[in-house]
Each structure stands twice: as C-alpha cells, then as structure tokens.
Amino acid sequence: MTQTVFITGVAGFIGSHVAEALLRRGDAVVGLDNFDPFYARAIKERNLAVLSAFPGFRFVEGDIRDPAALQRWGKEGTPGALIHLAAKAGVRPSVADPAGYADVNVLGTTRVLAFARDRAVPRVVFASSSSVYGGNEKVPFSEDDRVDHPVSPYAATKKAGELLCQTFAHLHGMNIASLRFFTVYGPRQRPEMAIHKFTRLIFEGKEIGLFGDGSTRRDYTYIDDIVGGVLGALSAPPGHRIYNLGESSTISLSNLVSLLEKTTGLRARRKFLPLQPGDVPVTYADISRARAEIGYAPKTPVAEGVEKFVGWFRENTVNTTT
C-alpha cells in the first residue's frame, strides 16, 4: 500500500537516495531542506533534480528549527511516516561549533518530533550515528552497550536525539526507530567525507592527509544497504527501537587508501597527521537486531562499494567538485 512520506534533509546524500527509493516503489514524498552551506548548494540542487523527475515528489525549502517552515511543510499533506535525516553533520566541525550543532540537532529534532506528535504521524525514523558509541573498546558495538561517554559534540547531539525519541515515544505513544548509521558512502556522498575526498585528491594528484598512523578502522556501509535499512525501519516494532545499520566488517584507513589506489589505478600521496579531537579508533556494528526485527541485510562489501563509487565519480567529476 502506498503512502506519503515526509523527509527532512531530503536534498542531502542519504535523504535523496531514500526519497528516490520510496518514489520508485510508488510512494509520495514531501521533502524539506534548508540548503545548509556546509557544502555547495549546487550539489543538493542536482540531487533534487533527480527527485523532481518523479510526479509524486514535492519540496519545501525551510529549516527544521523554524515553526513557520514546518507549518508550510505540513500543508503539503498528511504523512503516513516521517524520516528525519536533517542535521549538522561531521565530528570534527562540531568541536569548533558545539552551539551550532546543539541548536540544529537538538532543538531541530525536538521541533520535528513535536510536528510528528501534533499530526499523529504513525511512524517516525530518526537518523542517529555510530558516533554515540564514543571510544567504546568492546566490539562489535551492540545497541545494548552503554553510550554515556561521547567524545564529540556531534555524538552528544545524536545521543540527545535518541533520548528525545525515547521521551516522545513514552509520553505520546509514538512509534520511533533510531538508526545508528555507520560511515555511509556511495554515489552523491558529501564531498568532505573520506572516500569521496580521498578519491578526488588521488585523481588530482594531490596529497591525502591521514589522521593517525593509518590503523584506525571504520565499518563502511554502502548507501543502497542503508536505504534498505531505512525502509525496513518503517515497519519496526512499536515504541522506540534503536538499530545499528552497518556492514558488520571493518577496514583500516591505510587499507582503504590502498583499495582506492587499486580501484583507480593511481598512486596516492600520503601524509600522516596527528589524530584529531573527537576521532575514535574503531567503529564496528553488531547488526543482529536489525536483521531480526527490520530485515536489514547488507549486500555490498567495501571493495565492491568502492568500485561503484569510483565509477560514479569518474562520470560526475566536474559536477561533484564544484
């Protein structure tokens, strides 16, 4: 059965892919985005152009913190589900701007949850982050692990968002799934993120700055698998549930660069730099709960995903670097 899904952050990397998948299966999508200047507006406008080709897509430009923008958004229809992806992203930038991150990610999330409450939205999906696990040494990370020691303001705001989801579910009987994304990559990836940035620098013959000694490990997750998890979360059990969405494997920073060299056929120029505040040594997802409850089934190992990303980058080099 088709439905109307409202999406915040619809013009971004993950938002545009989720919206496209919903539109392709016949749902209507009403998107909201404020074109935050974290990266070029033109990139988001190209994402929107893909979505605008579908007759079921409608777009409202506005900020999740602005009640007037949310009111305009609400006039577009009655949502059967709401997917909240809008946020100020990035661990390192949050260290320099903690107040800005709290304003968008905590106040903004509160306003979105209140919007969903007031309109009795049957299902809400909230984009959290693997960063909430901080420097946890037990791996893989499980949703039942303690997450009381975030190491960046960004992580703290995402943990706060989960707590707000729990509170709204408790007080108002809302059904909310909080999804902890593990280093998402793929076509349309934000230009400052590692795989996109490293690929661009390799093609340009420029030096890659690697923080640490190359041994830090990440659980890179391909965008198509993340989209599958988000869609699965629309049918999560009632109440507030938290799910890891990762690929359930890790690769070191050094090996990632070597994989990019192999895939591009070019040599990377490496420069090792000190670890940055907010960085963690490893992220690694236990995805057994997501498999069991929302049918999450990642299928794209990092070597295959990197090959797909590099292929997309070759075709879109001019468009992605402006």
VOPA-205534 format. One line per 3 residues: number of its first residue (from 1); their letters; for each residue x, y, z of N, C-alpha, C, O. Coordinates in pm, whole numbers, plus 50000, padded with zeros to 5 digits. Layout:
<sites>
NUM = a = X,Y,Z,X,Y,Z,X,Y,Z,X,Y,Z; ...
</sites>
This chain:
<sites>
1 = mtq = 50084,49881,50000,50000,50000,50000,50088,50125,50000,50180,50137,50081; 50060,50215,49910,50141,50337,49900,50104,50434,50012,49995,50429,50068; 50197,50523,50042,50174,50624,50145,50253,50749,50111,50334,50749,50019
4 = tvf = 50227,50855,50187,50303,50979,50175,50405,50984,50286,50370,50974,50404; 50532,50999,50251,50640,51002,50348,50703,51141,50348,50741,51192,50242; 50712,51202,50465,50781,51330,50480,50927,51301,50517,50955,51215,50600
7 = itg = 51020,51374,50454,51163,51353,50479,51230,51487,50504,51219,51578,50421; 51300,51501,50617,51385,51617,50639,51524,51586,50584,51567,51471,50583; 51593,51691,50536,51724,51669,50476,51715,51594,50345,51805,51518,50310
10 = vag = 51607,51616,50271,51579,51536,50152,51679,51562,50039,51698,51475,49954; 51741,51678,50037,51834,51711,49928,51975,51661,49953,52062,51675,49867; 51999,51603,50069,52132,51557,50103,52163,51419,50047,52084,51361,49972
13 = fig = 52278,51369,50084,52329,51240,50035,52231,51126,50066,52177,51064,49975; 52208,51099,50194,52121,50988,50231,51976,51021,50199,51903,50935,50149; 51934,51144,50227,51795,51182,50204,51751,51165,50061,51641,51116,50036
16 = shv = 51834,51205,49968,51795,51194,49827,51785,51049,49783,51698,51015,49702; 51873,50963,49834,51865,50821,49799,51741,50755,49859,51673,50677,49793; 51711,50787,49986,51591,50731,50048,51466,50777,49974,51376,50697,49946
19 = aea = 51461,50906,49943,51345,50959,49871,51329,50892,49735,51218,50857,49696; 51440,50874,49664,51432,50812,49532,51379,50669,49541,51298,50628,49459; 51425,50594,49643,51378,50457,49659,51228,50453,49689,51156,50369,49636
22 = llr = 51181,50544,49772,51038,50550,49804,50956,50586,49680,50851,50527,49654; 51004,50683,49604,50933,50725,49483,50929,50613,49380,50828,50594,49312; 51038,50539,49367,51043,50430,49268,50944,50318,49304,50895,50249,49216
25 = rgd = 50916,50300,49432,50822,50195,49468,50677,50246,49471,50585,50169,49501; 50658,50375,49440,50522,50426,49426,50472,50515,49537,50360,50565,49529; 50552,50537,49642,50511,50628,49749,50525,50773,49703,50600,50802,49610
28 = avv = 50453,50862,49769,50472,51005,49751,50570,51054,49857,50572,51002,49969; 50651,51153,49823,50749,51209,49916,50734,51360,49921,50728,51427,49817; 50728,51414,50042,50729,51558,50063,50856,51590,50141,50870,51554,50257
31 = gld = 50949,51658,50075,51081,51682,50133,51097,51822,50188,51034,51917,50141; 51183,51833,50289,51220,51960,50350,51371,51969,50357,51436,51872,50398; 51428,52082,50319,51573,52103,50328,51600,52252,50331,51529,52330,50268
34 = nfd = 51703,52292,50405,51736,52436,50415,51863,52472,50339,51908,52587,50347; 51923,52377,50265,52045,52403,50189,52154,52462,50280,52214,52565,50249; 52178,52394,50392,52285,52438,50482,52416,52453,50405,52449,52367,50324
37 = pfy = 52491,52562,50429,52611,52588,50348,52732,52502,50383,52844,52537,50346; 52713,52391,50454,52824,52302,50488,52897,52256,50362,53018,52238,50362; 52820,52238,50254,52881,52216,50122,52793,52283,50018,52685,52331,50050
40 = ara = 52840,52285,49894,52780,52369,49790,52632,52337,49766,52594,52220,49753; 52552,52441,49759,52409,52426,49730,52387,52354,49596,52292,52278,49581; 52475,52379,49500,52458,52320,49367,52455,52167,49374,52385,52104,49295
43 = ike = 52529,52108,49467,52529,51962,49480,52391,51913,49522,52340,51815,49469; 52332,51982,49619,52198,51944,49665,52093,51968,49557,51998,51891,49543; 52109,52075,49482,52013,52102,49375,52018,51992,49269,51915,51958,49210
46 = rnl = 52136,51937,49243,52145,51826,49149,52075,51701,49205,52012,51626,49130; 52087,51680,49336,52014,51570,49398,51863,51589,49383,51791,51495,49352; 51817,51712,49405,51674,51741,49392,51625,51722,49249,51511,51682,49227
49 = avl = 51711,51752,49153,51673,51736,49013,51638,51591,48982,51547,51564,48904; 51710,51498,49044,51679,51356,49026,51538,51326,49078,51461,51255,49014; 51507,51382,49197,51377,51355,49260,51263,51425,49188,51152,51372,49181
52 = saf = 51290,51542,49135,51184,51620,49070,51132,51554,48943,51027,51593,48892; 51204,51456,48892,51156,51383,48774,51037,51293,48807,50969,51244,48717; 51012,51271,48937,50901,51185,48978,50779,51272,49010,50791,51369,49085
55 = pgf = 50661,51238,48955,50542,51320,48982,50497,51318,49128,50425,51407,49172; 50541,51217,49204,50499,51208,49343,50585,51286,49440,50567,51275,49561; 50678,51367,49389,50770,51441,49477,50730,51587,49489,50701,51653,49389
58 = rfv = 50728,51637,49612,50706,51779,49638,50813,51825,49736,50860,51748,49819; 50851,51952,49725,50963,52004,49804,50927,52137,49868,50864,52223,49806; 50968,52151,49994,50955,52277,50068,51094,52316,50117,51161,52237,50183
61 = egd = 51137,52437,50084,51264,52487,50138,51239,52550,50274,51157,52640,50287; 51311,52503,50375,51292,52557,50509,51380,52487,50610,51441,52384,50582; 51384,52544,50729,51471,52500,50837,51388,52427,50942,51280,52473,50979
64 = ird = 51438,52313,50989,51363,52235,51088,51345,52308,51220,51259,52271,51299; 51423,52412,51244,51408,52490,51368,51300,52597,51356,51263,52659,51456; 51250,52620,51236,51158,52730,51208,51014,52679,51209,50974,52606,51119
67 = paa = 50934,52716,51310,50795,52669,51314,50716,52706,51190,50629,52630,51147; 50744,52822,51130,50671,52863,51009,50704,52770,50893,50616,52737,50813; 50830,52727,50882,50868,52634,50776,50800,52500,50796,50752,52440,50700
70 = lqr = 50794,52453,50919,50727,52327,50947,50577,52336,50917,50517,52240,50870; 50519,52452,50943,50378,52472,50912,50354,52465,50761,50257,52404,50716; 50442,52528,50683,50431,52520,50537,50444,52377,50490,50372,52332,50401
73 = wgk = 50537,52307,50550,50560,52166,50517,50433,52085,50543,50393,52002,50461; 50371,52109,50657,50252,52034,50695,50134,52057,50604,50045,51972,50595; 50131,52170,50536,50021,52199,50444,50027,52113,50318,49932,52110,50240
76 = egt = 50140,52042,50299,50156,51959,50180,50085,51825,50189,50082,51750,50092; 50027,51795,50305,49954,51669,50316,49967,51607,50453,50022,51667,50545; 49915,51486,50465,49919,51412,50591,50017,51297,50577,49994,51206,50497
79 = pga = 50127,51298,50652,50228,51191,50634,50186,51060,50697,50132,51055,50807; 50212,50952,50622,50198,50821,50680,50321,50780,50758,50317,50691,50842; 50434,50848,50729,50559,50826,50800,50645,50951,50783,50628,51027,50688
82 = lih = 50737,50969,50876,50830,51082,50871,50971,51029,50895,50996,50960,50994; 51062,51061,50804,51202,51020,50817,51285,51145,50841,51294,51231,50753; 51346,51155,50959,51419,51275,51000,51569,51254,50980,51636,51192,51061
85 = laa = 51619,51309,50869,51761,51295,50834,51838,51427,50845,51961,51425,50845; 51769,51538,50855,51836,51669,50859,51918,51684,50986,51873,51649,51095; 52040,51736,50971,52128,51757,51086,52252,51833,51040,52286,51834,50922
88 = kag = 52318,51896,51136,52455,51941,51110,52544,51818,51127,52546,51756,51233; 52618,51786,51023,52694,51661,51020,52843,51685,51042,52893,51796,51022; 52912,51580,51085,53057,51584,51096,53105,51595,51239,53061,51681,51315
91 = vrp = 53196,51506,51274,53252,51505,51410,53345,51624,51432,53328,51700,51527; 53444,51641,51344,53545,51744,51367,53488,51885,51363,53523,51966,51449; 53400,51919,51267,53343,52055,51270,53262,52084,51396,53251,52199,51437
94 = sva = 53205,51980,51456,53125,52003,51578,53211,52047,51695,53162,52115,51785; 53339,52009,51694,53429,52052,51801,53446,52203,51798,53459,52267,51902; 53447,52259,51677,53464,52404,51661,53334,52480,51680,53337,52600,51709
97 = dpa = 53218,52414,51664,53089,52483,51671,52988,52402,51751,52886,52361,51696; 53013,52379,51879,52920,52295,51957,52782,52357,51970,52682,52285,51969; 52774,52490,51984,52643,52553,52000,52560,52540,51873,52439,52514,51879
100 = gya = 52624,52557,51758,52552,52542,51632,52498,52402,51614,52386,52384,51567; 52577,52301,51652,52533,52163,51639,52419,52132,51736,52324,52062,51700; 52428,52184,51857,52319,52163,51952,52191,52229,51904,52082,52174,51920
103 = dvn = 52203,52348,51847,52086,52422,51800,52011,52343,51694,51890,52325,51704; 52082,52297,51592,52017,52225,51482,51977,52084,51525,51862,52044,51504; 52069,52011,51584,52047,51868,51605,51959,51836,51726,51894,51732,51730
106 = vlg = 51957,51925,51825,51872,51901,51943,51742,51981,51934,51634,51923,51939; 51752,52113,51920,51629,52192,51906,51553,52150,51780,51432,52132,51785; 51624,52136,51668,51558,52098,51545,51487,51964,51556,51374,51950,51509
109 = ttr = 51553,51866,51617,51490,51734,51635,51368,51744,51724,51268,51677,51699; 51376,51826,51828,51260,51844,51916,51141,51900,51838,51028,51855,51857; 51167,51997,51752,51058,52056,51674,51000,51955,51575,50879,51951,51554
112 = vla = 51085,51874,51514,51036,51773,51420,50952,51668,51493,50846,51628,51443; 50997,51623,51608,50920,51526,51685,50786,51584,51730,50684,51515,51730; 50785,51712,51768,50660,51777,51806,50565,51788,51686,50444,51771,51700
115 = far = 50623,51816,51569,50544,51819,51445,50478,51684,51423,50359,51677,51392; 50555,51576,51438,50500,51442,51418,50396,51408,51524,50294,51345,51493; 50420,51449,51646,50321,51426,51753,50190,51498,51723,50083,51438,51732
118 = dra = 50199,51626,51687,50078,51706,51665,49995,51655,51549,49873,51673,51547; 50059,51590,51453,49988,51537,51335,49965,51387,51345,49922,51324,51248; 49993,51331,51461,49969,51188,51486,50030,51101,51376,49965,51010,51324
121 = vpr = 50158,51130,51340,50226,51051,51238,50247,50908,51292,50302,50891,51400; 50204,50807,51217,50211,50671,51270,50353,50617,51291,50374,50532,51378; 50450,50666,51213,50585,50610,51220,50688,50720,51196,50677,50796,51100
124 = vvf = 50788,50727,51284,50899,50821,51268,51029,50742,51266,51046,50648,51343; 51119,50780,51176,51253,50723,51170,51353,50836,51192,51348,50938,51123; 51441,50819,51288,51540,50921,51323,51680,50874,51288,51719,50762,51322
127 = ass = 51757,50959,51219,51894,50926,51183,51988,50959,51297,52018,51076,51322; 52033,50856,51367,52136,50872,51469,52271,50838,51405,52285,50845,51283; 52368,50800,51485,52504,50782,51433,52581,50683,51519,52558,50673,51640
130 = ssv = 52673,50612,51455,52763,50524,51530,52852,50603,51624,52913,50545,51714; 52862,50735,51604,52948,50816,51691,52901,50814,51836,52979,50848,51925; 52777,50774,51862,52729,50771,52000,52807,50671,52084,52810,50682,52206
133 = ygg = 52871,50573,52019,52948,50473,52094,53079,50527,52148,53144,50462,52231; 53119,50645,52102,53241,50706,52154,53361,50616,52138,53381,50554,52033; 53442,50609,52242,53563,50527,52237,53544,50388,52295,53639,50329,52345
136 = nek = 53421,50334,52288,53396,50200,52342,53498,50101,52288,53525,50097,52168; 53553,50021,52376,53655,49925,52336,53596,49789,52301,53659,49712,52228; 53476,49758,52350,53412,49632,52317,53358,49640,52175,53280,49730,52142
139 = vpf = 53398,49546,52091,53347,49541,51954,53303,49399,51924,53356,49304,51981; 53205,49383,51834,53132,49490,51767,53037,49562,51862,52999,49508,51965; 52999,49684,51826,52910,49765,51907,52768,49709,51901,52716,49680,51793
142 = sed = 52707,49695,52018,52569,49648,52028,52480,49761,52078,52524,49848,52153; 52354,49759,52036,52260,49863,52079,52241,49865,52230,52198,49966,52286; 52272,49754,52297,52257,49749,52442,52381,49800,52516,52378,49811,52639
145 = drv = 52488,49831,52445,52608,49886,52509,52579,50023,52569,52492,50095,52520; 52649,50059,52674,52636,50193,52732,52697,50295,52635,52802,50272,52577; 52628,50406,52620,52676,50513,52530,52673,50646,52605,52615,50744,52559
148 = dhp = 52735,50646,52721,52732,50763,52808,52858,50849,52798,52873,50944,52875; 52947,50817,52707,53073,50890,52700,53104,50934,52557,53204,50890,52500; 53021,51019,52499,53051,51070,52364,53180,51151,52366,53214,51212,52467
151 = vsp = 53252,51150,52255,53381,51220,52250,53379,51337,52153,53484,51392,52119; 53260,51377,52108,53246,51497,52025,53109,51557,52049,53016,51485,52086; 53093,51688,52028,52960,51747,52038,52860,51684,51942,52743,51667,51977
154 = yaa = 52904,51650,51823,52814,51583,51727,52757,51456,51788,52637,51433,51784; 52844,51372,51845,52798,51248,51907,52700,51276,52020,52600,51206,52035; 52730,51379,52100,52641,51413,52210,52503,51455,52161,52402,51422,52222
157 = tkk = 52500,51529,52048,52369,51572,51997,52290,51454,51941,52168,51452,51951; 52358,51357,51884,52287,51240,51834,52234,51153,51948,52125,51097,51939; 52312,51142,52055,52262,51072,52173,52143,51146,52232,52045,51084,52274
160 = age = 52150,51279,52235,52037,51358,52283,51914,51335,52197,51802,51328,52249; 51934,51323,52066,51822,51296,51976,51755,51163,52007,51633,51153,52005; 51835,51061,52035,51778,50932,52072,51697,50943,52201,51589,50884,52212
163 = llc = 51748,51017,52298,51676,51034,52424,51544,51108,52402,51443,51075,52465; 51545,51207,52315,51421,51277,52283,51321,51182,52217,51201,51186,52247; 51370,51094,52127,51282,50996,52065,51221,50904,52171,51101,50874,52166
166 = qtf = 51303,50859,52265,51254,50774,52372,51147,50846,52453,51045,50788,52489; 51172,50974,52483,51079,51052,52564,50946,51072,52492,50840,51055,52553; 50950,51108,52364,50826,51128,52289,50749,50997,52274,50626,50995,52282
169 = ahl = 50821,50887,52253,50754,50757,52243,50684,50723,52375,50572,50673,52376; 50751,50751,52486,50696,50720,52617,50575,50808,52650,50472,50758,52696; 50588,50937,52625,50482,51030,52664,50361,51026,52571,50248,51043,52615
172 = hgm = 50386,51002,52443,50279,51020,52346,50245,50894,52267,50166,50899,52173; 50304,50782,52305,50272,50656,52238,50318,50651,52094,50259,50580,52012; 50423,50726,52062,50472,50731,51924,50559,50609,51891,50621,50551,51980
175 = nia = 50561,50572,51764,50646,50464,51716,50766,50525,51644,50751,50586,51538; 50885,50508,51702,51004,50575,51651,51119,50474,51644,51146,50401,51739; 51186,50471,51531,51307,50391,51515,51427,50484,51502,51430,50569,51413
178 = slr = 51525,50468,51591,51650,50544,51583,51757,50456,51518,51786,50347,51566; 51813,50505,51409,51907,50426,51330,52049,50481,51345,52075,50596,51312; 52138,50398,51396,52278,50438,51412,52353,50402,51284,52391,50287,51264
181 = fft = 52375,50502,51200,52444,50481,51072,52594,50468,51096,52652,50541,51176; 52655,50373,51024,52799,50350,51032,52864,50393,50901,52855,50320,50801; 52928,50508,50899,53010,50562,50789,52954,50527,50651,53004,50438,50582
184 = vyg = 52850,50597,50614,52780,50571,50489,52858,50633,50372,52910,50744,50383; 52866,50559,50260,52936,50610,50142,52864,50561,50018,52779,50472,50025; 52899,50618,49905,52841,50579,49777,52815,50702,49691,52850,50812,49732
187 = prq = 52755,50685,49574,52723,50798,49487,52648,50908,49561,52560,50881,49643; 52685,51032,49532,52630,51154,49595,52685,51177,49736,52638,51268,49805; 52782,51098,49779,52839,51118,49912,52888,51261,49929,52937,51323,49834
190 = rpe = 52875,51314,50050,52922,51450,50078,53069,51462,50042,53146,51369,50066; 53110,51575,49984,53246,51586,49930,53356,51586,50035,53471,51559,50002; 53323,51615,50163,53430,51618,50263,53453,51483,50329,53548,51468,50406
193 = mai = 53369,51385,50301,53382,51254,50364,53495,51175,50300,53532,51198,50184; 53550,51081,50377,53680,51023,50343,53687,50964,50203,53775,51001,50125; 53596,50874,50169,53608,50805,50040,53596,50903,49925,53671,50894,49828
196 = hkf = 53503,50996,49935,53487,51096,49829,53609,51188,49822,53664,51213,49715; 53651,51238,49937,53765,51331,49942,53893,51263,49892,53966,51321,49812; 53919,51142,49940,54042,51072,49900,54042,51043,49750,54143,51059,49682
199 = trl = 53927,51001,49699,53918,50973,49555,53948,51099,49474,54024,51094,49377; 53890,51209,49513,53913,51335,49440,54061,51374,49443,54117,51412,49341; 54123,51363,49561,54264,51402,49574,54355,51308,49495,54455,51352,49438
202 = ife = 54322,51180,49491,54401,51086,49412,54395,51122,49264,54498,51125,49197; 54276,51150,49213,54262,51187,49072,54332,51319,49042,54382,51339,48931; 54336,51410,49139,54401,51540,49119,54551,51535,49143,54621,51634,49121
205 = gke = 54602,51421,49189,54744,51407,49218,54789,51484,49340,54906,51519,49352; 54695,51511,49430,54727,51589,49549,54745,51500,49671,54702,51385,49673; 54809,51555,49771,54841,51483,49893,54715,51454,49975,54626,51538,49986
208 = igl = 54708,51333,50031,54599,51294,50120,54648,51304,50264,54749,51244,50300; 54577,51381,50345,54609,51389,50486,54539,51278,50562,54417,51271,50562; 54616,51191,50627,54561,51079,50703,54585,51104,50851,54699,51117,50895
211 = fgd = 54479,51109,50927,54491,51136,51070,54526,51008,51144,54456,50908,51134; 54635,51012,51219,54684,50895,51290,54785,50818,51207,54840,50871,51110; 54809,50694,51245,54910,50613,51176,54851,50521,51070,54920,50435,51017
214 = gst = 54723,50539,51041,54658,50457,50939,54591,50333,50993,54533,50256,50917; 54597,50313,51125,54543,50190,51182,54397,50203,51227,54334,50102,51257; 54343,50326,51232,54203,50340,51271,54115,50265,51172,54144,50260,51053
217 = rrd = 54007,50206,51224,53922,50120,51142,53778,50171,51143,53729,50219,51245; 53712,50159,51028,53574,50202,51017,53491,50092,50951,53540,50014,50869; 53365,50090,50989,53267,49998,50933,53192,50074,50823,53086,50130,50847
220 = yty = 53249,50074,50702,53191,50150,50591,53067,50077,50538,53068,49956,50519; 52961,50155,50515,52833,50097,50476,52783,50163,50349,52770,50285,50342; 52756,50081,50248,52717,50134,50117,52575,50189,50122,52488,50135,50191
223 = idd = 52552,50295,50048,52426,50368,50056,52305,50281,50026,52202,50296,50092; 52313,50190,49930,52197,50106,49897,52156,50020,50016,52037,49996,50037; 52253,49975,50093,52222,49895,50211,52158,49980,50320,52067,49935,50389
226 = ivg = 52207,50102,50336,52146,50194,50433,52001,50222,50395,51913,50221,50481; 51977,50247,50268,51840,50273,50223,51750,50154,50257,51637,50173,50302; 51799,50033,50235,51721,49916,50271,51687,49913,50419,51576,49875,50457
229 = gvl = 51782,49953,50503,51757,49958,50646,51656,50064,50684,51570,50042,50770; 51665,50180,50621,51568,50287,50649,51427,50244,50611,51333,50264,50688; 51412,50185,50493,51280,50139,50451,51229,50028,50543,51110,50023,50575
232 = gal = 51319,49940,50586,51278,49836,50679,51231,49891,50812,51141,49836,50874; 51292,50002,50855,51256,50063,50983,51116,50121,50982,51058,50146,51088; 51059,50143,50863,50921,50191,50855,50822,50084,50904,50705,50114,50926
235 = sap = 50869,49962,50921,50785,49853,50972,50840,49796,51103,50816,49680,51135; 50914,49877,51176,50973,49831,51302,50865,49804,51407,50754,49856,51396; 50896,49724,51507,50800,49701,51616,50761,49833,51683,50833,49932,51671
238 = pgh = 50648,49835,51753,50600,49960,51813,50690,50010,51925,50774,49937,51979; 50671,50137,51960,50752,50201,52063,50879,50258,52004,50886,50285,51885; 50980,50276,52090,51109,50328,52044,51209,50215,52037,51236,50147,52136
241 = riy = 51266,50194,51918,51365,50090,51897,51489,50153,51835,51480,50245,51754; 51607,50103,51875,51735,50151,51823,51800,50039,51742,51801,49923,51783; 51854,50076,51624,51916,49977,51537,52050,50027,51484,52063,50143,51444
244 = nlg = 52150,49938,51484,52275,49964,51411,52253,49931,51264,52201,49825,51230; 52294,50023,51178,52297,49994,51034,52441,50009,50987,52488,50119,50958; 52511,49896,50980,52649,49891,50934,52665,49777,50835,52569,49708,50800
247 = ess = 52786,49759,50791,52816,49648,50701,52868,49528,50778,52886,49420,50722; 52892,49548,50909,52939,49445,51000,53076,49388,50961,53100,49268,50969; 53163,49479,50918,53303,49445,50892,53381,49577,50897,53321,49684,50887
250 = tis = 53511,49570,50912,53590,49692,50921,53708,49687,50825,53752,49580,50783; 53759,49806,50792,53880,49818,50712,53962,49933,50770,53906,50036,50810; 54093,49916,50775,54178,50021,50828,54189,50136,50729,54164,50119,50610
253 = lsn = 54227,50252,50780,54243,50369,50694,54348,50343,50587,54328,50377,50471; 54460,50283,50626,54566,50253,50529,54518,50159,50420,54547,50179,50302; 54444,50054,50459,54395,49959,50360,54288,50021,50270,54276,49984,50154
256 = lvs = 54210,50115,50326,54112,50185,50243,54181,50263,50132,54138,50259,50017; 54289,50333,50166,54362,50409,50064,54423,50314,49961,54422,50344,49842; 54475,50202,50007,54530,50103,49913,54421,50050,49819,54446,50029,49701
259 = lle = 54301,50029,49873,54189,49984,49790,54153,50090,49686,54122,50056,49572; 54156,50216,49725,54128,50324,49630,54236,50330,49522,54206,50356,49405; 54361,50307,49560,54469,50303,49460,54443,50191,49359,54455,50212,49238
262 = ktt = 54409,50074,49409,54384,49960,49321,54266,49988,49228,54270,49953,49110; 54162,50051,49282,54041,50073,49204,54060,50182,49100,54010,50170,48988; 54131,50287,49136,54152,50398,49042,54268,50372,48946,54274,50432,48839
265 = glr = 54360,50283,48985,54480,50262,48906,54582,50373,48922,54673,50386,48841; 54566,50452,49027,54655,50566,49053,54719,50553,49190,54663,50487,49279; 54835,50615,49208,54904,50610,49337,54864,50730,49422,54858,50843,49374
268 = arr = 54838,50703,49549,54803,50809,49642,54929,50867,49707,55024,50794,49736; 54928,50996,49728,55035,51064,49802,54988,51082,49946,54900,51163,49973; 55048,51005,50037,55002,51005,50176,55082,51103,50263,55203,51118,50246
271 = kfl = 55011,51168,50354,55076,51249,50457,55008,51218,50589,54888,51243,50605; 55083,51164,50685,55025,51126,50812,55024,51245,50908,55124,51316,50922; 54910,51265,50973,54887,51380,51061,54842,51331,51198,54800,51216,51211
274 = plq = 54852,51416,51300,54807,51373,51434,54657,51342,51435,54580,51402,51359; 54617,51250,51520,54476,51224,51541,54406,51352,51584,54464,51435,51653; 54281,51368,51543,54204,51487,51572,54112,51465,51691,54066,51353,51714
277 = pgd = 54083,51571,51768,53984,51558,51876,53851,51505,51822,53803,51551,51719; 53794,51410,51892,53667,51352,51851,53681,51224,51771,53583,51151,51755; 53802,51195,51719,53823,51071,51645,53821,50950,51739,53858,50961,51856
280 = vpv = 53776,50837,51688,53776,50713,51768,53856,50608,51692,53869,50617,51570; 53911,50508,51763,53998,50410,51696,53925,50314,51605,53981,50267,51507; 53797,50283,51637,53727,50182,51558,53576,50206,51566,53526,50250,51670
283 = tya = 53506,50176,51457,53361,50160,51460,53330,50025,51396,53388,49989,51294; 53238,49951,51458,53211,49814,51413,53073,49776,51464,53051,49773,51585; 52981,49747,51374,52841,49727,51410,52804,49581,51430,52838,49495,51347
286 = dis = 52736,49552,51541,52661,49428,51556,52522,49455,51496,52448,49537,51549; 52487,49389,51387,52362,49418,51318,52257,49309,51338,52161,49301,51261; 52275,49225,51440,52184,49112,51458,52042,49159,51489,51946,49098,51443
289 = rar = 52026,49267,51568,51892,49315,51599,51824,49368,51473,51706,49339,51450; 51896,49445,51392,51838,49499,51270,51801,49387,51173,51698,49394,51106; 51883,49283,51166,51850,49169,51080,51719,49105,51125,51632,49074,51043
292 = aei = 51706,49086,51255,51592,49011,51308,51462,49091,51304,51356,49036,51278; 51470,49222,51331,51347,49299,51351,51303,49380,51230,51184,49403,51213; 51397,49424,51146,51356,49506,51031,51407,49451,50898,51400,49518,50795
295 = gya = 51459,49328,50902,51502,49262,50779,51623,49324,50713,51641,49314,50592; 51708,49388,50793,51828,49452,50737,51924,49347,50686,51960,49254,50758; 51967,49360,50561,52052,49258,50500,52152,49324,50406,52131,49323,50285
298 = pkt = 52261,49381,50458,52359,49446,50372,52425,49347,50278,52455,49233,50316; 52446,49391,50153,52496,49300,50049,52621,49352,49979,52672,49285,49889; 52672,49469,50019,52778,49533,49940,52907,49542,50020,52922,49636,50099
301 = pva = 53001,49449,50004,53130,49461,50072,53204,49585,50023,53177,49636,49914; 53296,49633,50105,53357,49762,50077,53431,49765,49943,53430,49869,49876; 53493,49657,49903,53564,49656,49774,53467,49680,49658,53498,49754,49566
304 = egv = 53352,49617,49664,53251,49635,49560,53193,49777,49565,53173,49841,49462; 53166,49825,49687,53110,49959,49701,53204,50067,49654,53162,50164,49591; 53333,50052,49685,53432,50149,49640,53440,50150,49487,53452,50256,49426
307 = ekf = 53433,50033,49427,53435,50026,49280,53316,50101,49221,53330,50173,49122; 53199,50083,49282,53079,50154,49235,53095,50304,49254,53058,50383,49166; 53150,50344,49369,53166,50488,49393,53264,50550,49293,53237,50656,49237
310 = vgw = 53376,50483,49272,53476,50539,49180,53420,50548,49039,53449,50643,48966; 53338,50450,48998,53274,50456,48868,53183,50578,48858,53182,50649,48758; 53106,50601,48963,53019,50719,48965,53102,50847,48963,53067,50943,48894
313 = fre = 53212,50848,49037,53295,50968,49043,53354,51000,48906,53359,51117,48866; 53399,50897,48835,53456,50921,48701,53353,50987,48609,53387,51074,48529; 53228,50947,48622,53123,51002,48535,53078,51141,48578,53020,51215,48498
316 = ntv = 53103,51177,48705,53047,51301,48759,53153,51394,48817,53122,51479,48900; 53278,51378,48773,53388,51451,48834,53363,51602,48833,53381,51668,48935; 53323,51656,48721,53303,51801,48712,53194,51845,48807,53208,51946,48876
319 = ntt = 53085,51769,48812,52970,51809,48893,52994,51798,49042,52936,51873,49120; 53079,51704,49083,53095,51679,49226,53203,51762,49290,53217,51758,49412; 53278,51836,49216,53389,51912,49274,53366,52062,49272,53458,52140,49297
322 = t = 53243,52103,49241,53211,52246,49239,53132,52285,49362,53096,52401,49378
</sites>
